[in-house]
Amino acid sequence: MDSLRHHFLIAMPHLQGDIFTGSLTYLCEHNEEGALGLIINKPLPVKLSEILLELDVYPSLESENTPVLAGGPVSTNQGFILHNDSDFISNSLRTGPGTYLTTSKEMLISLAEHRGPSKYLVTLGYAGWDAGQLEEELSNNVWLTCPAQSDILFDLDIEQKLHAATKTLGIDPDQLSSEAGHA
C-alpha cells in the first residue's frame, strides 16, 4: 500500500449530506491500520480566543480573529493544531515536510502568548478511517487525491483552499461531475 500521508483528499461532488460535502481534507497519517485527517476548509462559528478563554488562557489580539475549523466528525471536543515550525515539535507528530500535528495544551498557550509557530490551523475533531476503508472510498470515486502543499494549508483563505488544491491536478473544480464512474 502506498501511503497518502501529506496528501489532500478532495471530496467529489456526489458526496452530499454530511461534513465532507465540499471538503478538503489533509491526511496526517495513512498506513495499513487506517488513516487520520483534518478537514481544512470548514470554519466553525467559534474563534480561537473563545477556546482559549474556556481553558483559562488569556488570548492575544491575533486569536480574536483566528477561525477554528471543523476537522472531522470524530472527537469533536478535541482540539488539533496543524503547524509549520519545527521549533515546536516536542509534543508534535511530523505529518510531512515542514508540517506537524499536536493536541498539546502547551501549544495553545504558546499561540495565545504569540510564542507559537508562525503558521497554524486549529480544528475541533478529526476524520478517521479504519483499515482499508479509505482505499475502498477511493476505489468508489469518493475522493480525488493530490500531494499537499504548504501554501494551500497555511497561506490561503479558507474559501480558496478547495479550488486551489483541485487546480493542482489541472482540473477546474466547477467542471467536476456529480456522477461517479470507472474507466
C-alpha positions as semicolon CSV with decimal commas, in nm:
position;residue;x (nm);y (nm);z (nm)
1;M;0,000;0,000;0,000
2;D;0,126;0,347;-0,089
3;S;0,071;0,594;0,189
4;L;-0,125;0,911;0,119
5;R;0,018;1,081;0,425
6;H;0,075;1,454;0,350
7;H;-0,183;1,446;0,070
8;F;-0,512;1,623;0,022
9;L;-0,842;1,444;-0,019
10;I;-1,078;1,642;-0,240
11;A;-1,442;1,544;-0,191
12;M;-1,616;1,462;-0,515
13;P;-1,942;1,648;-0,585
14;H;-2,158;1,337;-0,541
15;L;-2,054;1,319;-0,175
16;Q;-2,352;1,501;-0,026
17;G;-2,528;1,541;0,303
18;D;-2,253;1,536;0,564
19;I;-1,948;1,723;0,691
20;F;-1,742;1,602;0,393
21;T;-1,960;1,778;0,134
22;G;-1,730;2,024;-0,047
23;S;-1,442;1,940;0,184
24;L;-1,066;1,946;0,153
25;T;-0,900;1,709;0,398
26;Y;-0,532;1,699;0,486
27;L;-0,413;1,345;0,560
28;C;-0,187;1,347;0,867
29;E;-0,144;0,970;0,874
30;H;-0,221;0,681;0,641
31;N;-0,097;0,328;0,691
32;E;-0,220;-0,032;0,700
33;E;-0,413;0,041;1,021
34;G;-0,617;0,325;0,870
35;A;-0,599;0,699;0,817
36;L;-0,637;1,023;1,010
37;G;-0,703;1,359;0,850
38;L;-0,822;1,711;0,923
39;I;-1,079;1,894;0,715
40;I;-0,919;2,233;0,648
41;N;-1,194;2,433;0,480
42;K;-1,496;2,415;0,711
43;P;-1,497;2,700;0,965
44;L;-1,697;2,667;1,284
45;P;-1,886;2,959;1,438
46;V;-1,617;2,989;1,705
47;K;-1,283;3,170;1,723
48;L;-0,962;3,052;1,884
49;S;-0,995;3,321;2,151
50;E;-1,317;3,158;2,277
51;I;-1,147;2,821;2,316
52;L;-0,852;2,980;2,495
53;L;-1,083;3,153;2,741
54;E;-1,256;2,820;2,814
55;L;-0,912;2,685;2,906
56;D;-0,841;2,987;3,130
57;V;-0,577;3,113;2,886
58;Y;-0,582;3,485;2,808
59;P;-0,595;3,519;2,427
60;S;-0,383;3,751;2,217
61;L;-0,543;4,000;1,980
62;E;-0,448;3,774;1,687
63;S;-0,654;3,488;1,828
64;E;-0,964;3,711;1,832
65;N;-0,999;3,655;1,457
66;T;-0,838;3,313;1,418
67;P;-1,103;3,069;1,295
68;V;-1,145;2,722;1,435
69;L;-1,221;2,456;1,176
70;A;-1,446;2,150;1,186
71;G;-1,166;1,895;1,150
72;G;-1,399;1,600;1,116
73;P;-1,678;1,405;1,278
74;V;-1,462;1,215;1,530
75;S;-1,375;1,356;1,877
76;T;-1,532;1,693;1,803
77;N;-1,445;1,820;2,153
78;Q;-1,072;1,752;2,098
79;G;-0,853;2,025;1,956
80;F;-0,587;1,960;1,692
81;I;-0,320;2,206;1,582
82;L;-0,152;2,165;1,246
83;H;0,160;2,382;1,233
84;N;0,469;2,455;1,031
85;D;0,752;2,530;1,270
86;S;0,994;2,259;1,380
87;D;1,090;2,465;1,686
88;F;0,764;2,346;1,840
89;I;0,779;1,972;1,781
90;S;0,837;1,841;2,133
91;N;0,476;1,721;2,150
92;S;0,411;1,711;1,776
93;L;0,390;1,439;1,512
94;R;0,561;1,512;1,181
95;T;0,297;1,473;0,911
96;G;0,502;1,585;0,613
97;P;0,788;1,813;0,512
98;G;0,771;2,109;0,749
99;T;0,426;2,012;0,877
100;Y;0,342;1,889;1,227
101;L;0,035;1,792;1,430
102;T;-0,023;1,832;1,802
103;T;-0,303;1,823;2,057
104;S;-0,088;1,991;2,321
105;K;-0,241;2,250;2,554
106;E;0,110;2,398;2,580
107;M;0,088;2,479;2,209
108;L;-0,237;2,667;2,266
109;I;-0,069;2,865;2,543
110;S;0,223;2,942;2,310
111;L;-0,020;3,065;2,045
112;A;-0,202;3,282;2,299
113;E;0,129;3,437;2,408
114;H;0,249;3,491;2,050
115;R;0,535;3,245;2,104
116;G;0,392;2,971;1,883
117;P;0,464;2,870;1,526
118;S;0,430;3,130;1,253
119;K;0,166;2,931;1,064
120;Y;-0,101;2,705;1,208
121;L;-0,457;2,577;1,179
122;V;-0,677;2,481;1,473
123;T;-0,952;2,222;1,436
124;L;-1,202;2,055;1,660
125;G;-1,235;1,690;1,571
126;Y;-1,073;1,480;1,302
127;A;-1,163;1,247;1,018
128;G;-1,074;0,883;1,068
129;W;-1,083;0,573;0,853
130;D;-1,040;0,211;0,962
131;A;-0,800;-0,022;0,782
132;G;-0,898;-0,045;0,415
133;Q;-1,189;0,199;0,447
134;L;-1,019;0,492;0,273
135;E;-0,891;0,265;-0,004
136;E;-1,247;0,143;-0,063
137;E;-1,377;0,501;-0,077
138;L;-1,102;0,590;-0,325
139;S;-1,197;0,295;-0,547
140;N;-1,559;0,416;-0,532
141;N;-1,456;0,762;-0,658
142;V;-1,546;0,942;-0,337
143;W;-1,218;1,138;-0,334
144;L;-0,954;1,284;-0,560
145;T;-0,606;1,298;-0,414
146;C;-0,307;1,524;-0,466
147;P;0,012;1,597;-0,274
148;A;-0,038;1,857;-0,003
149;Q;0,117;2,199;-0,043
150;S;0,214;2,420;0,247
151;D;0,083;2,737;0,084
152;I;-0,263;2,583;0,042
153;L;-0,259;2,458;0,401
154;F;-0,144;2,775;0,570
155;D;-0,148;3,077;0,339
156;L;-0,479;3,078;0,154
157;D;-0,813;3,196;0,284
158;I;-1,037;2,908;0,388
159;E;-1,276;2,952;0,095
160;Q;-0,987;2,932;-0,158
161;K;-0,829;2,607;-0,038
162;L;-1,050;2,352;-0,217
163;H;-1,032;2,533;-0,550
164;A;-0,653;2,571;-0,525
165;A;-0,597;2,202;-0,441
166;T;-0,818;2,094;-0,730
167;K;-0,630;2,324;-0,967
168;T;-0,301;2,146;-0,879
169;L;-0,446;1,846;-1,065
170;G;-0,511;2,061;-1,371
171;I;-0,885;2,037;-1,310
172;D;-1,137;2,318;-1,297
173;P;-1,341;2,227;-0,988
174;D;-1,654;2,371;-1,149
175;Q;-1,626;2,104;-1,418
176;L;-1,633;1,806;-1,179
177;S;-1,936;1,585;-1,226
178;S;-2,156;1,450;-0,953
179;E;-2,170;1,121;-1,146
180;A;-1,914;0,858;-1,048
181;G;-1,774;0,610;-1,294
182;H;-1,496;0,366;-1,365
183;A;-1,279;0,359;-1,675
